[in-house]
Amino acid sequence: MKSFVSIQTLVASAVNDDPDYQVYQNKNNEIIEFCAPVFWGGGEILGFVRYGISTASMHQALSEVLSDGIRTRNQIIFVLGCLAIISLVAGYFMVRQLAIKITKPIRSIVDLVRQIAEGNYDIPVISGHNDEIGLLETDIEKMRIHGACR
């Protein structure tokens, strides 16, 4: 096993009341070795305490946490991706229904106006809306009636 620190370093640490440590590799394991002075009643150094801690379990725990974090991140990305796709599909169908709701009455009016333009004044234009489309249908009906009277 590797020697820790010299006695001079230990005495200096004791005087400064600052524990010393060193990190080294032992059989593919990182070990942090600490050394601190032990004082007796009147401040006299009784000795030194040395202890080492292997970082293998710490690295294993960090690896597990990192793995869990990556798995959680991937799950969140998957869920957000699914929500985005669902939102896009729902938005598409909502816009499509809105477009049909707007264009269907206009197409109907266009067909009626074409028939009136061809001279067919017998088809009544019935207003079924309470909006601008309904106003247009009412005005087209008035034009049809006036055109039929000529």
C-alpha positions as CSV (number, residue, x, y, z in Angstrom):
1,M,0.0,0.0,0.0
2,K,1.2,3.5,-0.8
3,S,2.6,5.6,2.0
4,F,0.3,8.5,3.1
5,V,2.1,11.7,4.1
6,S,5.2,12.6,5.9
7,I,5.2,13.3,9.7
8,Q,6.1,16.9,8.9
9,T,2.9,17.3,6.9
10,L,0.9,15.6,9.7
11,V,2.4,18.0,12.3
12,A,1.6,21.0,10.1
13,S,-1.9,19.8,9.7
14,A,-2.2,19.4,13.4
15,V,-1.0,22.9,14.0
16,N,-3.4,24.4,11.4
17,D,-6.2,22.1,12.7
18,D,-6.7,21.1,9.0
19,P,-7.1,17.4,8.2
20,D,-5.0,16.2,5.2
21,Y,-6.1,13.8,2.5
22,Q,-4.8,12.1,-0.6
23,V,-6.4,10.3,-3.5
24,Y,-4.8,7.3,-5.2
25,Q,-5.7,4.2,-7.2
26,N,-5.6,0.8,-5.6
27,K,-6.5,-2.2,-7.8
28,N,-8.7,-0.2,-10.2
29,N,-10.5,1.5,-7.3
30,E,-10.1,5.1,-6.4
31,I,-9.5,5.6,-2.7
32,I,-9.6,8.8,-0.7
33,E,-7.4,8.6,2.4
34,F,-7.8,11.1,5.2
35,C,-5.5,11.9,8.0
36,A,-6.4,14.1,11.0
37,P,-4.6,14.8,14.3
38,V,-6.1,13.6,17.6
39,F,-5.6,16.0,20.5
40,W,-5.3,15.3,24.2
41,G,-6.6,17.6,26.9
42,G,-4.2,20.6,26.7
43,G,-3.8,20.6,23.0
44,E,-1.1,18.0,22.9
45,I,-1.1,15.7,19.9
46,L,-2.0,12.3,21.0
47,G,-1.7,10.7,17.6
48,F,-3.3,10.7,14.1
49,V,-6.3,9.0,12.7
50,R,-6.1,7.7,9.2
51,Y,-9.0,6.3,7.3
52,G,-9.7,5.5,3.7
53,I,-12.9,5.5,1.7
54,S,-13.4,3.7,-1.6
55,T,-15.3,5.7,-4.2
56,A,-16.5,2.5,-6.0
57,S,-20.0,2.6,-4.3
58,M,-20.2,6.3,-5.0
59,H,-19.4,5.9,-8.7
60,Q,-21.9,3.0,-8.9
61,A,-24.7,5.1,-7.3
62,L,-23.8,8.0,-9.6
63,S,-24.0,5.6,-12.6
64,E,-27.4,4.4,-11.5
65,V,-28.7,7.9,-11.0
66,L,-27.4,8.9,-14.4
67,S,-29.0,5.9,-16.0
68,D,-32.4,6.6,-14.2
69,G,-32.1,10.3,-15.4
70,I,-31.5,9.2,-19.0
71,R,-34.4,6.8,-18.8
72,T,-36.7,9.5,-17.3
73,R,-35.6,12.0,-19.9
74,N,-36.4,9.5,-22.7
75,Q,-39.8,8.8,-21.3
76,I,-40.6,12.5,-21.1
77,I,-39.5,13.0,-24.7
78,F,-41.7,10.1,-25.7
79,V,-44.7,11.5,-23.9
80,L,-44.2,15.0,-25.2
81,G,-43.8,13.6,-28.7
82,C,-47.0,11.6,-28.4
83,L,-48.8,14.7,-27.1
84,A,-47.5,16.8,-30.0
85,I,-48.7,14.2,-32.5
86,I,-52.1,14.0,-30.9
87,S,-52.3,17.8,-30.8
88,L,-51.4,18.0,-34.5
89,V,-53.9,15.4,-35.5
90,A,-56.7,17.0,-33.4
91,G,-55.8,20.4,-34.7
92,Y,-56.0,19.1,-38.3
93,F,-59.4,17.7,-37.8
94,M,-60.7,20.8,-36.1
95,V,-59.4,23.1,-38.8
96,R,-60.8,20.7,-41.5
97,Q,-64.3,20.7,-39.9
98,L,-64.2,24.5,-39.6
99,A,-63.2,24.8,-43.3
100,I,-66.0,22.5,-44.3
101,K,-68.5,24.5,-42.1
102,I,-67.4,27.7,-43.9
103,T,-67.0,26.5,-47.5
104,K,-70.1,24.2,-47.7
105,P,-72.7,27.1,-47.6
106,I,-70.5,29.1,-50.0
107,R,-70.5,26.2,-52.5
108,S,-74.2,25.9,-52.2
109,I,-74.6,29.7,-52.9
110,V,-72.3,29.4,-55.9
111,D,-74.3,26.6,-57.3
112,L,-77.6,28.5,-56.9
113,V,-76.1,31.7,-58.4
114,R,-74.9,29.7,-61.4
115,Q,-78.4,28.2,-62.0
116,I,-80.0,31.7,-61.7
117,A,-77.4,33.1,-64.1
118,E,-78.4,30.3,-66.6
119,G,-82.0,31.6,-66.3
120,N,-83.4,29.1,-63.9
121,Y,-85.4,31.4,-61.5
122,D,-87.6,28.7,-60.1
123,I,-85.2,27.5,-57.4
124,P,-85.8,29.5,-54.2
125,V,-82.8,30.6,-52.2
126,I,-83.6,29.7,-48.6
127,S,-81.6,31.5,-45.9
128,G,-80.6,29.1,-43.1
129,H,-77.9,31.2,-41.4
130,N,-77.9,34.1,-39.1
131,D,-74.6,35.5,-40.2
132,E,-73.0,37.0,-43.3
133,I,-73.8,33.9,-45.3
134,G,-77.5,34.3,-44.4
135,L,-77.5,38.0,-45.5
136,L,-75.9,37.0,-48.8
137,E,-78.6,34.3,-49.3
138,T,-81.4,36.8,-48.6
139,D,-79.9,39.3,-51.1
140,I,-79.5,36.6,-53.7
141,E,-83.2,35.6,-53.2
142,K,-84.2,39.3,-53.7
143,M,-82.2,39.4,-56.9
144,R,-83.8,36.1,-58.1
145,I,-87.3,37.5,-57.5
146,H,-86.5,40.8,-59.3
147,G,-84.8,38.9,-62.1
148,A,-87.8,36.5,-62.5
149,C,-90.1,39.6,-62.9
150,R,-88.3,40.8,-65.9
